[in-house]
């Protein structure tokens, strides 16, 4: 059996792999975690596009969305699409991969491929939209090294935003990635957690935390350095809003003099990674201008409501 490397595959590479293999059916069976910037859904999209262009059949073996079926967050805009958000969906889409496949097939593929793909979704049994991964008896198998628990998946749509902050680590290389958030201990302190707890955000508390990340990603200055910050402790999964929580954390972190947005020299037109993650410069510019959490979250209310209406015909559960 030939194994093909699809990591980072271009559209031409997908089509070449499908043609070379002689296959007639593509099967997608991968666990997503429910956030736009978790790239497995874009692997699905680009392979669907290749299958549509080549006239192949596409089968999705559906799985529950581990963070539930409610949509949250800002919409991707056309000028900021990338490998962490190829198409216009909101940050926490609230759909299973099977539902997303139906959405992609109707909303995007006809324009790009000239036709939809022949799509078949094998549905989950007994899953309901209000169920989180912790509400099921399914074992959690890590979909990637920095997604070790169901609570990691639950915080990820919000705390992954700290990938867009150069001076703060999102806890990669610790036992609690995306739950441990902090910067150099010389620059950040426990008052960050105090101010966040004073906000009484629903479903979450913040614990003073100190750690040294053994993986820094795009932030080598933080690698193996003593960092101070917070541990995000979910106390009510049903009430918890990960993106509102992430915005509150950014608003309070922005008050530290050492706070700095991450800028990438390789993208001169869109240098701020936070803009790529959130889909536009709006969140960054509002926080820089001193906007508080309600204003930032309220700014995307209309587009979120529009997306929620748009996705309704494709919901299977």
N, C-alpha and C positions, 0 to 999 in steps of 0.2 A: 504494500500500500504506500502510495506517495503522500507525504505530508507537505502542505504548502504553507509558507510563512506569509500570513496576511497582516502582520503588524505594520501599521502606517501605510498600508497599500493605497496607491493611487487608483483612480478609476480605471486607467489603462491596465494596471496590474491585475485588478480584480477580473476584468474581462479576459485577460490573457490566461489567468489561472483557470477560469471556468472553461475556456475553450480548450486549453491543453489537457485538462482532466477528462474531457468528454462527458461530463456530468449533465444530467437533465433536471435535477432537483437540488436546491440548496436548503439545508435544514439549519435553523438558528436555534440554539439551545444554550443560552448564556444568562446568568443571573445579573440583572440590572439592580441599581440601588436607588433609582428614582430622581436623580438630579441631572439637569441638562449637561453639566460639564463632566459627568462620568461617561467615558467615551464609548462604551459598548453599544449604546443605541446608535451612534454614528457609524460604527462598524456595520450594524444592521442596515442602516440607510444606504450606505455606499454599495454594499453587496446586493441589496434589493435593486438599486439603480442598474447595476451591471446585469443582474438577472433579467430585468425588464428589457434592457436593450438587446439582449441575446435571445429573448424568448424562452427563458428557463422558468421552471416552477419554483415557488418559494414557500417553505413551510416554517412556521414559528411554533415551537413548543413553549407555550406560555407558562409564566411563573408569576406568583404574587408580587406586587410591588411592596417591598419591605417597609416603606414609610407611608403606606396607605394610598388612598385614592383621591385625596384633596389636592388641588393645585394652589401653589403659592408663588409669589415673587414676580420680578420684572420680566418683560418680554425681550428676547433677542431681537436686535435690529439688523437690517441688511448690511450696514457698513461695518459690523463687528463680528460677522460670522467667522468661524475658525474650526479647527479640529475639536475644540471643546464646546462647540455649539454651531452646527452647520446650518440649521434652519430655525425659523421663527416659532419657537415654543417658549413657555415660561420656565423659570429657573427650577422649580420643583413641579414637574408636569402632572403628577398624580395619575399616571397611566401605567398599565402593564406593557411589556414589550409587544404583546399581541395587539393591544389597543393602539399603541404607537405605530405598529406596522400598518394597520388599517388607515390610520390618520395620514401617515406618510404616503401611502399608496394612492389616496384620493386627493390630497392637498398639494403634493409636491412632485410626485413621479411623472404624471402626465405632461407637465411642462418641461421637465428635464429629459425624460426618456422618450417622450412622444406617445406613451401609453402606460397604463398601470401594469404591474407584474401580476402573474397568476398566483394569488396569495391564498394560503390555507393556514388558519390558526387553530391549533389544538388547545382548547380552553382548559383552564384550571377547573377543578371541581370544588365547590363549597366555599370558595373565597368570596368575601364581601369587602366593599370599598373602605369600610371603616376599620378593617383589621390591619394591624401592624405585624411585622415579623415576630415580635414577642408574643403576639396573640395566637400564633399557630403552633403546632407541634412539629413543624419541619425543622430538621437540624440546620444550623447556620454553617455553611461551607464558605470560607473566605473567598470572595470573588477577586481579591487582590491583597497583597501583603499589608497594606495600610487600611484594610476594612475588616478588622478582626472580630467585631461583634455587631449585634443588631443595633445597639445604641450608637456605635460609630456611624452606621448608615443613617440613623435618625438625626444626628447633629450635623452630618456632612453637608447638606444643602446650604447651611448657614456658615459654619466655621471654615469651610473650604475657601470662603472669601479671603481668609488671611493668607492664602497663596499670593494675593495681590498686594501684600504689605511687606516691604523689604526688611523692615526692622523687627518683625514678629514671626516666630515659627508656629506652624500648625501642628507641632508635636510629632512629626514623622520621626521614626526611629525610637519611639518610646512605646511603652505598653498601652498607651491610650492616645493613638493618633486622632487628631481632630477633636479630642476632648480636652487635651492639654494644650493651652495656647499661651505663649509668653514671649518676651524679648529679653535681651541681656539684663542680668540682675543689677547691673550698674545704671540701667535706664528705666526699668519698670518695677512696680512693687505691688503689694497686697491691696493698696487703696483702689486699684482697678476693680477688684472683686467686691470691695465694700460699696463702691458707687453702683455697680451693676445690681447687687442685692437690694440696694435702696430703691431701685426701680420696680421691684416686685413683678418681674416678668413672669408670665404664666408658665407653670410647669417646670421651672428650672431654678436652681440655686448655683452659686459660684463659690468654689473653695480655693483658698490661697494655695498656690502650687509652685514648686521649684523642681527643675529637671534639666537634663542636658540631652539635647537631641543627637542621636547617632546617625541621622540622615537629614541633610539640610536642603536637598533639592537645589533650587536656584539661589540659596542663601548661605554660601559657604562661611560667611563671617559668624554664623550662629552654631556651626558644627561643633559638637562636644563642648560647648561653652555653658556655664551656669546661667540658666534662664529663670526669670520670675514672671508669674502671671496667674492664671486661673485654671481650675479644672471645672469643666461644664458638667454639672450633675443634674440629670433629668429626674424630677420627682413626680411628675404626672405626664405620662406619655401622651395621653389624650388631649391635654391642654397645651402642650408644648408647640411653639411655632419656631422652627429652626431659623428661618430667614429673618424674622423680626428680631430674634435673639442675636443673630450674627450682626445685624445692623446696629443694635444697641452696643454690642461689644466694640464695633468699629468707632462709633460716636465717642465712647468713653476713652478708647485707646488713642484717638486723635488728639486728645488733650495733653499727651506726653510730648515734650520737646523732641524726643528721639524718634517719634513716629514718622515713617516715610513710606509713601506708596512705592511699590516695585515698578521700575522702568526697564524695558527691554530694548537694547540697542538694535536688535535684529528686526524690529518692526517700527520704522521711523514714523509711519503714518498713525500707528496706534500703540504708542510706547507704554501705556499703562495697562498692566495685566488685569487689574481690577475691572477695567472697562470691557475687556474681552470676556471675563467671567460673568459680568452682570448684563452684558449686551449693549451697553452704551456708556457714555461718560457721566450720565446723570447722577448716579449714586455718589461717585467720587466728588463731583463738583458741588453737590448739595452738602455733603459732609464737610468739605473744605470751607464752605460758606457759613457753617455753623448751624445747619438745619438739625433739628432733633428727630428722634426715631419716628414719631407719628407723621411728620412731614415727608420723610424719605419713603416710608411704606405707603403712605397715601398717594404718592406721585404715580404709582403704577396700578392703582385700583381699577381704572377704566380698562386698561389693556388686559389685566388679569381677568376681569369679568368677560371681556370679549373672547379671550381664549377659552374660558370655561364654556361659553356658549358654542364656540366652534368645535370643541372636542366631543360634545354630547352625542352626535350620531355614531361615534366610533367606540363608545364605552360598552364593554361586553358584560360587566358585572354590576 
